[in-house]
Amino acid sequence: MSRGEMFQEAEEKRRKEGFFPQVYKAVCAAMGEENIDKLEALRDSMPDLIKFTYELKCFKDGLEIKEFFPGKNQYESKAKKDYGNKAYQDGKDLDALYLYSQAIVSTPVGEDGKSRELAVLLANRSAVLFGLKAYHLALDDINLSFQVGYPDELAYKLYDRKAKCLIAFKQMADAGEAYKLALKYLDKATKLSADKKQKTQKELLQALNFFKNAPAKLLQNDPDVDLHPTPELPDIPKQNELYPVMSDAVTFKYEEARGRFAVASRDITVGDVLTVEKAIVSHMLPEYMGKNCTHCFKTMKAPLPCNTCTKVMFCSLKCREEALSTYHKYECKLIDLFLSSGMSIICYLAYRSISQKSLQWFKDNRNLFDNHDKTSGQTTEQKDVYVSGDYRNYFNLVNHHSERKTGDIFHRSMFTVFLLRCLQSQGYFPNTPGETATEDEIFIGTVLMHFLEVLQFNAHEVAQFEMVSKTSQEGAKSAFIGAAVYPTLALFNHSCDPSIVRYYVEDYVVVQAIKNIFKGEEICENYGPIFFHSAKDDRISRLEKQYWFKCQCVACTENWPVMHEMTQDVLNFRCAQCGGSAPFHTSSNMPQLRCGCGTPINLFKGLKELADTELVSETASTELNSNNLEKAQEIYTDLLKKLDAVIAPPYPDYYKIQQNIWKCIWMRFGNRIVTGGIRKPVVPGDDDYDTVD
């Protein structure tokens, strides 16, 4: 809300130009008039256009797909391991954690997925994590260590540590089994001295004796304890039956000139949660890889590596397994090729939209991609439940294909074929690439190109709140860390004076009302430009450039002033009868005010309530500056409700309060990190980061 920057504007700032624009220009110059004429005939048939572009000789000759990625380094791994061992022996646990993590990321793994060195490093780091009481992270390291080949002669101590971690989570049945395995593998510890083995055996038998004699009810796994933290997401008090990620206060309509848009089906008050939606597809910005989990965007304390590259990392074994079993095998060896191409985050999203599903899945669900229905989602026509994870709903988002120029369409067709050849090179298709594209390749290419068009208008940035310190909002800012698609949220239209705010928990988006919304009013989000940040002409121009519409929100039609131009010379007092407002000039001596509906407005009461809110606002600011976030948000929310009942926008204090509520929400619930005075990420990047928690 506070950045005032559109998705594409942020993307243009961060992205460096790569080789692909030069390839595009070279192809356009070399393809000849005959092929240019063909483009006009093919522009509205994506399958034929993909086939034409795939077979275009000057493009084929000028495009080479090379595996290009940051690999492992056994010498760096060994050096970091030695430093980590020294730090651990010296009692410097945080240094050891950092150094072991660097070693783990650098360690080579065999083609069979095994590596004794990696297994030992993971076991070493699990000891550090156990000492830091990060038991869920220690368990992930232990389990992955066994997966990649932890030696049998050492396994007893790792099973012993696993049992102790499980006891911490009240998983008593599993802990008992781990102790049994520890005792079993103790026999294989051939290098252990007799005295040490006897002592360890005694300790394990004592533990097992407890399990033997304890009541049965104490030896069960506690089902209410989560071994791994889950995203802290708010509940939607009354869920919408047609749109499960939405409140029942939201309904959707369609008009040809406006497309799909959200409307309040009942009164909504400030702070109401309207949406909690998981991304159907998401992708981390390349520069945040190594700082945040590639799969869920969570900040990492003990990153788990890919077996092949050193670029991507995962916050948990679960995220790692999900990524490695689906999309990452088609992306891993092309990471630096993608970077050198200069492709935008939208292109990464389009590629991930394909790579996270198998070819067979697309073939089995081909009917989802038969017809593009731009009206899909409106409540009056919606018979089936509108599921966020349904690719049909993703596919039906607006793409404005008919309004595109031929050059734009051909550029996307060329990039589609580039990504298609990338998929071919990584074994996504069963056949060896040929001179002509197969039916399956043209089908996937068609879906891929369609998503490239859809994403231009429907991708959302994923952000995190970056704070200089854990206890202060001074210097804090919202930072763009990735992008995602939320098929239900994408149905909301824009206003330069939005009625909702978004925050992110991992790659979930949470939407809350930031003002009172009356039944029948449109519920608008914000695509970037906010009226109090930038002038009307600037906002309209920027929105037209990226989203291809001319904004007609109330802030634009009434040409509301930016924040520094707002005054309190004219106040729009609300009518308690109709909800409308009447302007009052503060220099006026007129003691009475009447709404256009004829209802008199109690001017003195309104002025007194405005004066009272200023005093309460100071109290809220004190709470915010003292980091009493819950109390500050509560006071600010009550203030906004009172102001909304008295005065209509634009009013500077109203928006300052909104901004402070937004800060409280992010600092309490959203993705957030501390950027001041902390250690570099495991893979060096542009900035230093640490988690808040």
SULTASUL-V424803 format. One record per residue. N is the residue number from 0. RES is the residue in three letters. SS is DSSP state (2 for helix, 1 for strand, 0 for the rest). D_LAST is the distance of its C-alpha to the last C-alpha in Angstrom with 1 decimal. Layout:
n = {N	N}
res = {RES	RES}
ss = {SS	SS}
d_last = {D_LAST	D_LAST}
This chain:
n = {0	1	2	3	4	5	6	7	8	9	10	11	12	13	14	15	16	17	18	19	20	21	22	23	24	25	26	27	28	29	30	31	32	33	34	35	36	37	38	39	40	41	42	43	44	45	46	47	48	49	50	51	52	53	54	55	56	57	58	59	60	61	62	63	64	65	66	67	68	69	70	71	72	73	74	75	76	77	78	79	80	81	82	83	84	85	86	87	88	89	90	91	92	93	94	95	96	97	98	99	100	101	102	103	104	105	106	107	108	109	110	111	112	113	114	115	116	117	118	119	120	121	122	123	124	125	126	127	128	129	130	131	132	133	134	135	136	137	138	139	140	141	142	143	144	145	146	147	148	149	150	151	152	153	154	155	156	157	158	159	160	161	162	163	164	165	166	167	168	169	170	171	172	173	174	175	176	177	178	179	180	181	182	183	184	185	186	187	188	189	190	191	192	193	194	195	196	197	198	199	200	201	202	203	204	205	206	207	208	209	210	211	212	213	214	215	216	217	218	219	220	221	222	223	224	225	226	227	228	229	230	231	232	233	234	235	236	237	238	239	240	241	242	243	244	245	246	247	248	249	250	251	252	253	254	255	256	257	258	259	260	261	262	263	264	265	266	267	268	269	270	271	272	273	274	275	276	277	278	279	280	281	282	283	284	285	286	287	288	289	290	291	292	293	294	295	296	297	298	299	300	301	302	303	304	305	306	307	308	309	310	311	312	313	314	315	316	317	318	319	320	321	322	323	324	325	326	327	328	329	330	331	332	333	334	335	336	337	338	339	340	341	342	343	344	345	346	347	348	349	350	351	352	353	354	355	356	357	358	359	360	361	362	363	364	365	366	367	368	369	370	371	372	373	374	375	376	377	378	379	380	381	382	383	384	385	386	387	388	389	390	391	392	393	394	395	396	397	398	399	400	401	402	403	404	405	406	407	408	409	410	411	412	413	414	415	416	417	418	419	420	421	422	423	424	425	426	427	428	429	430	431	432	433	434	435	436	437	438	439	440	441	442	443	444	445	446	447	448	449	450	451	452	453	454	455	456	457	458	459	460	461	462	463	464	465	466	467	468	469	470	471	472	473	474	475	476	477	478	479	480	481	482	483	484	485	486	487	488	489	490	491	492	493	494	495	496	497	498	499	500	501	502	503	504	505	506	507	508	509	510	511	512	513	514	515	516	517	518	519	520	521	522	523	524	525	526	527	528	529	530	531	532	533	534	535	536	537	538	539	540	541	542	543	544	545	546	547	548	549	550	551	552	553	554	555	556	557	558	559	560	561	562	563	564	565	566	567	568	569	570	571	572	573	574	575	576	577	578	579	580	581	582	583	584	585	586	587	588	589	590	591	592	593	594	595	596	597	598	599	600	601	602	603	604	605	606	607	608	609	610	611	612	613	614	615	616	617	618	619	620	621	622	623	624	625	626	627	628	629	630	631	632	633	634	635	636	637	638	639	640	641	642	643	644	645	646	647	648	649	650	651	652	653	654	655	656	657	658	659	660	661	662	663	664	665	666	667	668	669	670	671	672	673	674	675	676	677	678	679	680	681	682	683	684	685	686	687	688	689	690	691	692}
res = {MET	SER	ARG	GLY	GLU	MET	PHE	GLN	GLU	ALA	GLU	GLU	LYS	ARG	ARG	LYS	GLU	GLY	PHE	PHE	PRO	GLN	VAL	TYR	LYS	ALA	VAL	CYS	ALA	ALA	MET	GLY	GLU	GLU	ASN	ILE	ASP	LYS	LEU	GLU	ALA	LEU	ARG	ASP	SER	MET	PRO	ASP	LEU	ILE	LYS	PHE	THR	TYR	GLU	LEU	LYS	CYS	PHE	LYS	ASP	GLY	LEU	GLU	ILE	LYS	GLU	PHE	PHE	PRO	GLY	LYS	ASN	GLN	TYR	GLU	SER	LYS	ALA	LYS	LYS	ASP	TYR	GLY	ASN	LYS	ALA	TYR	GLN	ASP	GLY	LYS	ASP	LEU	ASP	ALA	LEU	TYR	LEU	TYR	SER	GLN	ALA	ILE	VAL	SER	THR	PRO	VAL	GLY	GLU	ASP	GLY	LYS	SER	ARG	GLU	LEU	ALA	VAL	LEU	LEU	ALA	ASN	ARG	SER	ALA	VAL	LEU	PHE	GLY	LEU	LYS	ALA	TYR	HIS	LEU	ALA	LEU	ASP	ASP	ILE	ASN	LEU	SER	PHE	GLN	VAL	GLY	TYR	PRO	ASP	GLU	LEU	ALA	TYR	LYS	LEU	TYR	ASP	ARG	LYS	ALA	LYS	CYS	LEU	ILE	ALA	PHE	LYS	GLN	MET	ALA	ASP	ALA	GLY	GLU	ALA	TYR	LYS	LEU	ALA	LEU	LYS	TYR	LEU	ASP	LYS	ALA	THR	LYS	LEU	SER	ALA	ASP	LYS	LYS	GLN	LYS	THR	GLN	LYS	GLU	LEU	LEU	GLN	ALA	LEU	ASN	PHE	PHE	LYS	ASN	ALA	PRO	ALA	LYS	LEU	LEU	GLN	ASN	ASP	PRO	ASP	VAL	ASP	LEU	HIS	PRO	THR	PRO	GLU	LEU	PRO	ASP	ILE	PRO	LYS	GLN	ASN	GLU	LEU	TYR	PRO	VAL	MET	SER	ASP	ALA	VAL	THR	PHE	LYS	TYR	GLU	GLU	ALA	ARG	GLY	ARG	PHE	ALA	VAL	ALA	SER	ARG	ASP	ILE	THR	VAL	GLY	ASP	VAL	LEU	THR	VAL	GLU	LYS	ALA	ILE	VAL	SER	HIS	MET	LEU	PRO	GLU	TYR	MET	GLY	LYS	ASN	CYS	THR	HIS	CYS	PHE	LYS	THR	MET	LYS	ALA	PRO	LEU	PRO	CYS	ASN	THR	CYS	THR	LYS	VAL	MET	PHE	CYS	SER	LEU	LYS	CYS	ARG	GLU	GLU	ALA	LEU	SER	THR	TYR	HIS	LYS	TYR	GLU	CYS	LYS	LEU	ILE	ASP	LEU	PHE	LEU	SER	SER	GLY	MET	SER	ILE	ILE	CYS	TYR	LEU	ALA	TYR	ARG	SER	ILE	SER	GLN	LYS	SER	LEU	GLN	TRP	PHE	LYS	ASP	ASN	ARG	ASN	LEU	PHE	ASP	ASN	HIS	ASP	LYS	THR	SER	GLY	GLN	THR	THR	GLU	GLN	LYS	ASP	VAL	TYR	VAL	SER	GLY	ASP	TYR	ARG	ASN	TYR	PHE	ASN	LEU	VAL	ASN	HIS	HIS	SER	GLU	ARG	LYS	THR	GLY	ASP	ILE	PHE	HIS	ARG	SER	MET	PHE	THR	VAL	PHE	LEU	LEU	ARG	CYS	LEU	GLN	SER	GLN	GLY	TYR	PHE	PRO	ASN	THR	PRO	GLY	GLU	THR	ALA	THR	GLU	ASP	GLU	ILE	PHE	ILE	GLY	THR	VAL	LEU	MET	HIS	PHE	LEU	GLU	VAL	LEU	GLN	PHE	ASN	ALA	HIS	GLU	VAL	ALA	GLN	PHE	GLU	MET	VAL	SER	LYS	THR	SER	GLN	GLU	GLY	ALA	LYS	SER	ALA	PHE	ILE	GLY	ALA	ALA	VAL	TYR	PRO	THR	LEU	ALA	LEU	PHE	ASN	HIS	SER	CYS	ASP	PRO	SER	ILE	VAL	ARG	TYR	TYR	VAL	GLU	ASP	TYR	VAL	VAL	VAL	GLN	ALA	ILE	LYS	ASN	ILE	PHE	LYS	GLY	GLU	GLU	ILE	CYS	GLU	ASN	TYR	GLY	PRO	ILE	PHE	PHE	HIS	SER	ALA	LYS	ASP	ASP	ARG	ILE	SER	ARG	LEU	GLU	LYS	GLN	TYR	TRP	PHE	LYS	CYS	GLN	CYS	VAL	ALA	CYS	THR	GLU	ASN	TRP	PRO	VAL	MET	HIS	GLU	MET	THR	GLN	ASP	VAL	LEU	ASN	PHE	ARG	CYS	ALA	GLN	CYS	GLY	GLY	SER	ALA	PRO	PHE	HIS	THR	SER	SER	ASN	MET	PRO	GLN	LEU	ARG	CYS	GLY	CYS	GLY	THR	PRO	ILE	ASN	LEU	PHE	LYS	GLY	LEU	LYS	GLU	LEU	ALA	ASP	THR	GLU	LEU	VAL	SER	GLU	THR	ALA	SER	THR	GLU	LEU	ASN	SER	ASN	ASN	LEU	GLU	LYS	ALA	GLN	GLU	ILE	TYR	THR	ASP	LEU	LEU	LYS	LYS	LEU	ASP	ALA	VAL	ILE	ALA	PRO	PRO	TYR	PRO	ASP	TYR	TYR	LYS	ILE	GLN	GLN	ASN	ILE	TRP	LYS	CYS	ILE	TRP	MET	ARG	PHE	GLY	ASN	ARG	ILE	VAL	THR	GLY	GLY	ILE	ARG	LYS	PRO	VAL	VAL	PRO	GLY	ASP	ASP	ASP	TYR	ASP	THR	VAL	ASP}
ss = {0	0	0	0	0	0	2	2	2	2	2	2	2	2	0	0	0	0	0	2	2	2	2	2	2	2	2	2	2	2	0	2	2	2	2	2	2	2	2	2	2	2	0	0	0	2	2	2	2	2	2	2	2	2	2	0	2	2	2	2	2	2	0	0	0	0	0	0	0	0	0	0	0	2	2	2	2	2	2	2	2	2	2	2	2	2	2	2	2	0	0	0	2	2	2	2	2	2	2	2	2	2	2	2	2	2	0	0	0	0	0	0	0	0	0	2	2	2	2	2	2	2	2	2	2	2	2	2	2	2	2	0	0	0	2	2	2	2	2	2	2	2	2	2	2	2	2	0	0	0	0	2	2	2	2	2	2	2	2	2	2	2	2	2	2	2	2	2	0	0	1	2	2	2	2	2	2	2	2	2	2	2	2	2	2	2	0	0	0	0	0	0	0	2	2	2	2	2	2	2	2	2	2	2	2	2	2	2	2	2	2	2	2	0	0	2	2	2	2	0	1	0	0	0	0	0	0	0	0	0	0	0	0	0	0	0	0	0	1	0	0	0	0	0	0	1	1	0	0	1	1	1	1	1	1	0	0	0	1	1	1	1	1	1	0	0	0	1	0	0	0	0	1	1	1	1	1	1	0	0	1	1	1	1	0	2	2	2	1	0	0	1	0	0	0	0	0	0	1	0	0	0	0	1	1	0	0	0	0	0	0	0	1	1	0	0	2	2	2	2	2	2	2	2	0	0	0	2	2	2	0	2	2	2	2	2	2	2	2	2	2	0	0	0	2	2	2	2	2	2	2	2	2	2	2	0	0	0	2	2	2	2	2	2	0	2	2	2	2	0	0	0	0	0	0	0	0	0	0	0	0	0	0	0	0	0	0	0	0	0	2	2	2	2	2	0	0	0	0	0	2	2	2	0	0	2	2	2	2	2	2	2	2	2	2	2	2	2	2	2	2	2	2	2	2	0	0	0	0	0	0	0	0	0	0	0	0	0	2	2	2	2	2	2	2	2	2	2	2	2	2	2	2	2	2	2	2	2	1	1	1	1	1	1	1	1	1	0	1	0	0	1	0	0	0	0	1	1	1	1	1	1	1	1	1	0	0	0	2	2	2	0	0	1	0	0	0	0	0	1	1	1	1	1	1	0	0	1	1	1	1	1	1	0	0	0	1	0	0	0	0	1	1	0	1	0	0	0	0	0	0	0	0	0	0	2	2	2	2	2	2	2	2	2	2	2	2	0	0	0	0	0	0	2	2	2	2	0	0	0	0	0	2	2	2	0	0	0	0	1	1	1	1	1	0	0	0	0	0	0	1	1	1	1	1	0	0	0	0	0	0	0	1	1	0	0	0	0	0	1	1	0	2	2	2	2	2	2	2	2	2	2	2	2	2	2	2	2	2	2	2	2	2	2	2	0	0	0	2	2	2	2	2	2	2	2	2	2	2	2	2	2	2	2	2	2	1	1	0	0	0	2	2	2	2	2	2	2	2	2	2	2	2	2	2	2	2	2	2	0	0	1	1	1	0	0	0	0	0	0	0	0	0	0	0	0	0	0	0	1	1	0	0}
d_last = {24.1	24.0	24.7	28.2	28.4	29.7	28.4	31.3	31.3	27.7	28.9	32.1	30.3	28.0	30.6	33.2	36.7	37.6	40.8	41.2	42.6	45.3	46.1	46.4	48.8	50.8	51.3	52.3	54.9	56.2	56.4	59.7	61.1	61.9	58.3	57.1	59.6	58.2	54.8	56.1	57.6	54.4	51.7	51.4	51.6	48.3	49.6	52.7	50.7	48.3	51.4	53.1	50.2	49.6	53.3	53.6	55.0	53.9	50.2	50.4	52.0	49.4	46.3	45.1	42.0	40.7	37.8	35.6	32.2	30.3	31.2	30.3	31.5	32.4	33.1	29.7	28.2	30.5	29.7	25.9	26.4	28.6	26.3	23.5	25.9	26.8	23.3	22.7	26.0	25.2	22.1	19.8	17.3	14.8	18.0	19.3	16.4	16.8	20.5	20.8	18.8	21.3	24.1	23.1	23.1	26.5	28.3	31.3	31.8	35.3	36.7	36.5	32.7	33.1	32.0	32.4	30.5	27.5	27.6	27.8	24.9	22.7	24.0	23.2	19.6	19.3	20.6	17.8	15.1	17.1	17.2	13.4	13.5	11.8	15.0	14.6	14.2	17.0	19.1	18.9	20.1	22.8	24.1	24.2	25.9	28.6	29.1	29.8	32.2	30.9	34.2	35.8	36.8	33.1	31.8	32.4	29.5	27.0	28.3	27.9	24.2	23.8	25.5	23.3	20.1	22.0	23.0	19.4	19.2	22.8	24.4	27.4	30.0	28.1	27.4	31.1	32.0	29.7	31.5	34.8	33.9	32.9	36.3	38.1	36.7	37.4	41.0	40.2	38.7	42.0	40.8	39.4	41.8	43.6	42.2	38.6	39.3	41.0	38.1	35.6	38.0	38.3	34.6	34.3	37.4	36.0	32.9	35.2	37.5	34.9	34.4	38.2	38.8	35.9	36.7	36.2	33.8	31.3	31.5	30.2	26.9	25.0	24.8	22.3	19.5	17.5	17.1	14.6	12.0	13.9	13.2	13.0	16.3	18.6	22.1	25.2	27.5	30.7	30.5	33.1	35.5	36.5	33.1	30.5	27.4	29.0	29.8	33.5	33.8	34.0	37.1	38.3	41.6	43.4	45.8	47.4	46.7	43.1	42.0	39.6	37.7	35.8	37.5	36.5	38.4	37.7	36.4	32.6	30.8	28.0	24.6	26.1	24.1	26.7	25.1	22.4	23.5	22.5	23.9	27.2	26.6	23.8	23.5	21.1	22.6	24.0	22.4	18.8	19.8	18.2	15.0	14.3	15.6	19.3	19.6	16.9	15.2	11.7	9.9	10.8	10.2	13.6	15.8	19.0	22.1	25.1	28.2	30.1	28.2	25.5	24.3	22.2	19.4	17.5	14.2	16.2	19.8	20.4	19.6	21.7	24.5	24.7	24.8	27.3	29.5	29.9	29.5	28.3	31.7	33.4	31.1	30.0	33.3	33.7	30.4	32.1	35.2	33.2	31.8	35.2	36.7	34.8	33.9	31.7	28.5	31.0	32.9	29.9	29.3	33.0	33.1	30.0	31.8	34.5	32.8	30.4	33.6	36.6	40.0	41.4	38.9	40.2	43.8	43.4	41.9	44.2	45.3	41.9	42.8	46.5	46.5	44.3	44.2	42.9	43.5	41.4	38.9	41.0	41.0	44.8	45.3	42.2	43.5	40.9	37.3	35.4	32.7	29.9	30.0	33.8	35.0	38.0	36.0	34.3	37.8	39.3	37.1	39.2	40.3	43.3	45.2	48.6	47.7	46.7	49.1	50.5	48.9	45.4	46.2	47.6	44.6	42.3	44.8	44.8	41.0	41.2	43.7	41.5	38.6	41.1	42.5	38.9	38.6	42.1	41.2	38.4	40.5	39.3	43.0	45.3	48.1	48.7	48.5	52.0	54.0	53.4	50.4	50.6	50.4	46.9	45.7	47.3	45.6	42.1	43.0	44.0	40.8	38.8	40.8	40.4	36.6	36.9	38.8	36.6	33.3	34.8	34.7	32.0	28.9	25.9	23.3	19.7	17.4	13.9	13.2	13.1	12.5	14.0	11.8	8.9	11.7	14.5	15.9	18.5	18.8	16.3	17.8	17.7	18.2	20.3	18.7	21.1	23.7	24.5	27.3	27.1	30.7	30.6	28.8	31.2	34.0	33.0	35.0	34.1	34.7	34.2	33.4	31.0	30.5	27.1	23.7	21.5	17.7	16.1	13.8	14.1	17.9	18.7	20.1	20.1	23.0	23.6	26.8	26.7	30.3	32.8	34.6	38.0	39.6	41.3	39.2	37.6	33.8	32.9	29.8	29.7	30.3	29.4	32.2	31.7	34.8	33.5	32.3	35.4	39.0	40.8	42.7	39.7	37.6	40.6	41.3	37.8	37.5	41.0	40.1	37.2	37.7	41.5	41.9	43.1	40.7	42.6	39.9	41.0	39.3	41.4	44.6	44.6	43.3	40.7	40.0	36.8	34.7	36.6	39.9	39.2	41.3	42.0	45.7	45.8	43.7	43.9	44.1	43.5	46.3	45.5	48.1	47.4	43.9	45.6	45.7	48.3	48.1	48.7	49.7	48.5	51.7	53.8	56.0	56.1	55.0	54.6	52.6	53.4	51.4	53.2	53.6	55.7	53.3	53.2	49.8	49.2	48.5	48.2	45.7	43.6	43.8	42.8	39.8	38.7	39.1	37.1	34.1	34.0	33.5	30.8	29.0	28.8	27.2	24.5	23.9	23.6	20.9	19.0	19.5	18.3	15.0	16.4	15.5	17.0	20.1	20.5	20.4	22.8	25.2	25.1	25.8	28.7	30.0	30.1	32.0	34.4	34.9	35.5	38.2	40.0	39.7	39.6	37.9	37.9	36.7	34.3	32.4	31.8	29.9	28.0	26.7	25.8	23.8	21.9	21.2	20.0	17.5	16.3	16.0	13.9	11.5	11.2	11.6	12.1	10.8	9.0	8.3	9.4	12.9	14.3	15.3	13.5	15.0	17.0	16.1	18.0	20.7	21.5	21.3	22.1	18.8	16.0	12.4	8.9	5.6	3.8	0.0}
